[in-house]
Amino acid sequence: MTDTQSGAGLRRTPFYDRHVAAGARMVEFGGWDMPVQYSGGIVEEHLATRRHAGVFDVTHMGRFVFTGEQAVEFLQYSLTNNCAGLETGEAQYTIIPTATGGAVDDSYLYRFFDDEYLLVVNAANREKDWEHFQGLLTSDEGRRRFKAVTLTDRSDDIVMLSLQGPESRAIVERLLDAGQLPDPWRNQLSVVTLGGIEVWVGRTGYTGEPVGFELFAAVDRGLDLWDTLVDAGAVPVGLGARDTLRLEAGLPLYGHELGDDPEGGEIPVFAIPLAKLAVSFSPTKGDFIGRTALARQQAAYSRIVRRDYSSTGDLPRMVMPVALAGRGVARNGAEVFRGEGNVAADADPDVAAALRPHGTPGEPIGWVTSGTMVPAWRVEGEGLEQRIVDEKELRPIALALIASDTIPDDRVQVEIRGKRVDGVVVDWHLRSDAPPYARPIFLGRTIEEDEPPSGPIETRVGQLLTEAADNHEWRQRRAVNLIPSEMTASPMVRLLSISDPSFRYAEHRQAEAFYDAEVFYYQGTDFIDEVERRLVHELRDYLGCPEVETRVISGQMANACVFSALVEYLNRADPKSEPRRIRQVMNNHIVKGGHLSAQPMGALRDFVARDPATDMPAVENFPMLPENPFKMDVEETKRLILRYRPELLIFGKSMVIHKEPVAEIRRFLDEQSLDTVVMYDMAHVLGLVGPHFQEPFEEGADLVTGSTHKTFFGPQRGIIGCAAREPEERYDLWESVQRRAFPGSVSNHHLGTLLGLLMATYEMNHFKDAYQQAVIGNAKAFARALKEEGLDVCGDADVDYTETHQVIVRVGYGEGPEIARRLEDNDIVCNYQAAPDEEGFSAAGALRLGVSEMTRFGMGPDAFAELAGFMKACIVDGTTVRPEVNALRGGYLDLQYCFGADDYRTELDRLFTLL
């Protein structure tokens, strides 16, 4: 059993003696004898969690397990979220609703195993929630509808600890014996062994920390788990700091932001910001308790966010963060009054003119629901250069249930001890979107921006020209560029890109009335017409496909054009109806190296449907091999293809060190007779198309998109290639691509760089064999050299860690930005990258290195080995290596794999003179 009884009749968790031994002050909380703080105090525990890692005993919370054939049906009825969308290994925040749209409690639902759901509820509501569910199951309707549901209270069988803070991941990784940690985004779950203990791990928590875990274990291993975490460096944290942490994060607490308001009225669920994530109206969910009332609240909320206050009767007040500008500490129940004006409007007349007047200064608008003084670490620097220093500060903050027409930056007043203290409604007190740290947001603090140059405009012109020359000299003559998405264009490409077509228009499209002849809408276009025809011919030859679209001006636009075309193609039989979106897509997740443009947050956003079962975009990610997170698990991918039957499958990555299994997946699709469009976004590897890397159309791709300026030699543009030929049915898709290119994506398609791209394609077709072999050979040599220097090179050693132009090196969790800056200070330019198990760009612990540009400047294996030594000295030893880097680069200043100027001197001199 997890709990014992104190002399006062209070329950105790198995960790009671550990708390007392650590100097905890024990208090009653929800019928439990719990630590409110340890000997260091609430402030120190709060700060320890924000900077290091805190461990919380949350075993007092309730843990109910639902099993049985109708468990999902019952949870859909009794909870607000859509649990049918939970895959095994996922969790979700949810509400236990009342029939009138309030909350019995808020809770978290976990699906660690296929056949059971674990619901964690608040400690103070444990018995009430249990009775609520039992009442639903034993009611006449419950007996009729939910016969095959088993509800078990596992609260006494399972301990629950919360490990939160930027160092929590390192602690768990050190203890990991078996299994894998959950994927590095919120609500992911896994079952692992930590220090010999089986632990259910969830990336969840109640502190606002972007890095943190909640841990479940058998009660008889609970003390071992606690001791292991504390011995590994976790700081015990009590209820006091748990409350200040969740308040700073703006997270609701039942009895404060949920439940009843100070007047005894029911607080609507949509009064809390998390409601939009906790409530689902998916058609797959069906009817559920409180749905009608919640739908009214949601409709009111959708109007309120548009500053339409016509339905505030259904949502009269909402919970908003308030920062106190005056002296005093706001407490629960303190009355809040409307203040004079809006801070942003006072500072900007345009903002003031755009705001609708609302309310009367001095009128009561609600109450503080939670408030206190919270600590924060001081920081120095800005942005990614920000560093925590060993100083702290305190600030008074609150959450307040106030009138729904209140907006951020509105001034308010809070009554504190009979006086009204000034405050401001803010968007948030804390941001968690730059892991590994949660970062406090202070009222009134802004970034100081440098003033642009002043003085006579002639002076500013000279300054710009000088600075541009300085930058050009640095990047082209002193710095070693290892950014894999960049390429210096040849002098001929650059010269052509600024020649006369760069000022012109040449819109055109095929006209069936003229046997698909291109009709131009401008005169003076004969030359660019010829350029485009030659470019298409050269790219067809390079890619090995019958059709190429060259008018799109970026890889992102190329992808958006394809997605738009696919929607048109899928709806071609019913053009009068509202077009449906792409039903299901499979791609590489952005955290696993996938392209941004292929994500629901990128170009795919407006073209992919939402899955009614999950309320999420209908996108499933390719699984990676457990032993190599940079390479696709082909067999598991096949299983998922059969399950989801995608209409579009998108290969390609921006962090790419392995080939994509195009041929294997195409064979499988054909074997299963699946009508799936296979697209390969080759943005990073477009310049490697061929027998030395991949030949996508021979392997079975339907479409190839790409950027023309990464491994390819061109200016910054995009292209689309297609395998379909007329009269194949898929040729209709190609015709849609052409329509969505023009007029769907571009008007003027940047004719100057189009001309430069033709020259670049001539270069590529002439030099590709030697160039591609050199790039791949250099990447492998560079990876081996970095490994020999002792750096942590990712990938498969059997293929020398890479099959492309890229090398991935781990430099320490969260250290990527600082290491990349240190290398730049030594004239080695690369980019930091989050590895597949890291939480985001600001927590990046890897460097993404590309050899293609420096290969083109003539560097070979020996030069890359020398560079590897410089990088080791800089990264590991902290040595300044700029002189050595400059000297190395000085030997590689002339671009290779391009046509020599002497062979075309007459033509170049004439063109240069005309410019």
ZIVENBEL-V404348 format. One record per helix or strand of 2 or more residues. SS is the DSSP state (@ for helix, = for strand). FROM is the first residue (numbers start at 1). TO is the last residue. Records with the same first field share a line. If there is no record, write none. Layout:
SS: FROM-TO, FROM-TO
This chain:
=: 4-5, 11-12, 25-29, 32-37, 54-57, 62-67, 90-97, 103-113, 116-121, 150-153, 158-164, 176-178, 188-194, 197-202, 212-218, 235-237, 317-324, 335-342, 364-380, 387-403, 410-416, 419-426, 430-431, 439-440, 480-481, 508-511, 517-520, 547-549, 585-587, 610-611, 616-617, 619-621, 624-625, 628-632, 648-651, 677-681, 703-707, 718-722, 792-793, 806-810, 828-829, 831-833, 846-850
@: 16-21, 42-51, 71-78, 83-85, 123-138, 140-145, 168-175, 219-231, 239-248, 269-271, 275-278, 291-304, 343-347, 349-354, 383-385, 457-478, 491-497, 500-503, 512-514, 526-543, 555-570, 590-592, 596-598, 634-644, 662-671, 686-688, 696-699, 731-741, 751-788, 797-799, 816-825, 841-843, 852-856, 861-875, 882-890, 901-914
